[in-house]
């Protein structure tokens, strides 16, 4: 079998099954797993399929595929998500921003939770479809390809017209001097709109985001409602934040 024909069969199998293993393709096409892995790598580079640990998924599946192998600080993010869930009550209207910590939160939400959730993150919106009692409202706009979130004036305008009980916001940087900051200008504007739309803001911050400052302000330290971290409250890293009056969970 020629390479072009074999790779087309790989694409076909991924399209039909959405996710396939290298061992399955090796047996199906009667070639070595090394050959299949090279095929997958080349097809992934062309954007025809998506390479994952042990095999491949379709490019559509990528939107909501939850590959735990690529979630950095996975256990820490589980800890943060579990703390954050304790703040949610049935019937709430919620905004969830993008990021892998919030993706973990969406995954771990109780299956019997009744809520309405707004999000501009495609992976989070797709994850929420697995929760039968959650009404998910995806905020459309210009898609940022690498992070799979929407940005732009359409998102900001939409957020300016809604009111929610609670907002779960991912944190790029938190410092005593500047409060919450972000790496991107557009994202910082969207986060400010989220703050204006919510009664209560919960910032989800892994400990590696503490004492980081980025170029664009989101809010200062005095404006922070609640910060959820993966650290215990008696951790020395949190001492100065507690002294400054930050409400930590």
C-alpha positions in Angstrom: 0.0 0.0 0.0 1.4 3.4 -1.0 1.9 6.1 1.6 -0.7 8.4 0.2 -3.3 5.7 0.2 -2.4 4.5 3.7 -2.6 8.0 5.1 -6.0 8.5 3.5 -7.2 5.3 5.2 -5.9 6.7 8.5 -7.9 9.9 7.9 -11.0 7.8 7.1 -10.7 5.7 10.3 -10.3 8.7 12.4 -13.3 10.4 10.8 -15.5 7.3 11.3 -14.4 6.5 14.9 -13.5 10.1 16.1 -10.6 8.6 18.1 -8.3 5.7 17.2 -5.2 4.2 18.7 -1.9 3.6 16.9 -2.1 -0.1 17.7 -5.6 -0.3 16.1 -4.4 1.4 12.9 -1.3 -0.7 12.8 -3.3 -3.9 12.9 -6.0 -2.6 10.5 -3.5 -1.4 7.9 -1.0 -4.2 8.4 2.0 -1.9 9.1 4.2 -1.2 12.1 3.2 1.2 14.8 6.3 3.3 14.1 4.9 3.8 10.5 1.5 4.8 11.9 3.0 7.2 14.4 4.9 8.9 11.5 1.8 9.1 9.5 -0.2 10.6 12.4 2.6 13.2 13.0 2.6 14.2 9.3 -1.2 14.4 9.1 -1.4 16.4 12.3 1.1 18.9 10.9 -1.2 19.3 7.9 -4.2 19.9 10.2 -6.0 16.8 8.8 -6.2 15.0 12.2 -5.1 15.8 15.7 -2.3 13.7 17.3 -2.9 12.7 20.9 -1.2 10.3 23.3 -1.4 6.8 21.9 -3.2 7.7 18.7 -5.3 10.4 16.9 -8.6 12.1 17.1 -10.6 14.1 14.5 -10.1 17.8 14.2 -13.7 18.3 15.2 -13.2 16.1 18.3 -10.3 18.5 19.2 -12.8 21.1 20.3 -14.0 19.1 23.3 -11.4 16.3 23.6 -10.2 16.2 27.2 -6.6 15.0 27.0 -5.5 14.9 30.7 -1.9 14.3 29.6 -1.5 17.9 28.4 -3.1 19.6 31.4 -0.2 21.0 33.4 -0.5 21.0 37.2 -3.5 18.6 36.8 -3.9 17.7 40.4 -3.6 21.3 41.5 -6.3 22.3 39.1 -8.6 19.5 40.4 -8.1 20.9 43.9 -9.0 24.4 42.7 -12.1 23.1 40.8 -13.4 21.2 43.8 -13.1 24.3 46.0 -14.8 26.5 43.4 -17.7 24.0 43.0 -18.5 24.5 46.7 -19.6 28.1 45.8 -22.2 27.0 43.3 -25.9 26.6 44.1 -28.7 25.2 42.0 -30.4 27.7 39.7 -27.4 30.0 39.5 -26.5 32.0 36.3 -22.7 31.7 35.8 -20.0 33.0 33.5 -16.9 30.8 33.0 -13.8 32.2 31.2 -11.3 30.1 29.2 -8.3 28.2 30.3 -7.5 24.7 31.5 -8.3 25.3 35.1 -11.8 26.4 34.1 -12.0 23.4 31.8 -11.4 21.2 34.8 -14.1 23.0 36.7 -16.5 22.4 33.8 -15.6 18.7 33.8 -16.1 18.2 37.5 -19.4 20.1 37.9 -22.0 17.7 39.4 -24.2 16.0 36.8 -27.3 16.9 38.8 -26.5 20.6 38.9 -29.2 22.9 37.4 -27.6 26.1 36.2 -27.2 28.5 33.2 -23.7 29.0 32.1 -22.3 31.6 29.7 -18.9 31.0 28.2 -16.8 32.2 25.2 -14.6 29.1 25.4 -15.3 26.4 22.8 -13.8 23.5 24.8 -15.7 24.5 27.9 -19.0 24.9 26.0 -18.5 21.4 24.5 -17.6 19.9 27.9 -20.8 21.4 29.4 -22.9 19.5 26.8 -22.1 16.4 29.0 -24.1 18.0 31.8 -27.8 17.4 31.1 -29.3 20.0 33.4 -27.0 22.9 32.5 -28.2 25.3 29.9 -25.1 26.4 28.0 -24.9 29.7 26.1 -21.9 30.2 23.9 -20.8 33.8 23.3 -19.8 34.1 19.7 -17.1 36.3 18.2 -13.7 36.1 16.5 -12.1 32.8 17.3 -8.6 32.8 18.7 -7.2 29.6 17.2 -4.6 28.6 19.8 -6.8 29.0 22.9 -10.2 28.2 21.2 -11.9 31.2 22.7 -13.8 34.1 21.1 -12.6 37.6 21.4 -13.5 41.1 20.0 -16.1 43.7 20.5 -19.0 41.3 19.9 -18.0 39.4 23.1 -17.7 42.6 25.1 -21.0 43.9 23.9 -22.8 40.6 24.7 -21.3 40.6 28.2 -22.4 44.2 28.8 -26.1 43.1 28.4 -26.2 40.2 30.8 -26.2 39.8 34.6 -25.0 36.7 36.4 -24.7 35.5 40.0 -21.1 34.3 39.8 -18.2 34.5 37.4 -15.3 32.0 37.4 -12.3 33.7 35.9 -8.9 32.2 35.0 -5.9 34.1 36.2 -2.7 34.8 34.1 -1.0 36.8 36.9 -1.7 37.9 40.4 0.5 40.3 42.4 0.2 42.5 45.4 1.3 45.5 43.4 -1.0 45.2 40.4 -3.7 42.8 41.4 -5.0 40.7 38.4 -3.2 41.2 35.1 -3.3 39.5 31.7 -1.0 38.9 28.8 -3.4 40.0 26.1 -5.1 43.4 25.7 -8.3 42.0 24.2 -8.7 39.3 26.9 -8.1 41.9 29.6 -11.0 44.0 28.2 -13.3 40.9 28.1 -12.4 40.1 31.7 -13.3 43.6 32.7 -16.7 43.2 31.0 -17.1 39.9 32.9 -16.5 41.7 36.2 -19.1 44.3 35.4 -21.6 41.5 34.5 -21.3 39.5 37.7 -22.4 39.9 41.3 -19.5 37.9 42.6 -16.1 37.2 40.9 -14.1 34.1 41.7 -10.5 34.1 40.4 -9.0 30.6 39.9 -5.2 30.8 40.3 -2.7 28.0 40.4 0.2 28.8 42.7 2.6 29.4 39.8 0.5 32.4 38.9 1.1 34.2 42.2 3.5 37.1 42.2 3.3 37.4 38.4 2.6 40.7 36.6 1.6 41.1 33.0 1.2 44.1 30.8 -2.6 44.6 30.9 -4.6 45.3 34.1 -7.8 43.4 34.9 -8.5 44.7 38.4 -6.5 45.9 41.4 -6.1 44.0 44.6 -8.9 46.0 46.5 -11.4 45.0 43.8 -10.9 41.2 44.2 -13.8 39.3 45.6 -12.4 35.7 46.1 -9.3 33.9 44.9 -9.2 30.1 44.8 -5.8 28.5 44.8 -4.4 25.0 45.2 -2.6 26.0 48.4 -3.8 25.7 52.0 -4.6 29.0 53.7 -1.6 28.6 56.1 0.9 28.3 53.2 3.6 31.0 53.5 3.1 32.0 49.9 -0.3 33.4 50.8 0.7 35.3 54.0 1.1 38.7 52.3 -2.1 38.3 50.3 -4.1 37.5 53.5 -2.5 40.5 55.3 -3.6 42.7 52.3 -7.2 41.5 52.9 -7.6 39.2 49.9 -10.3 36.6 50.5 -8.7 33.2 49.8 -10.3 29.8 49.5 
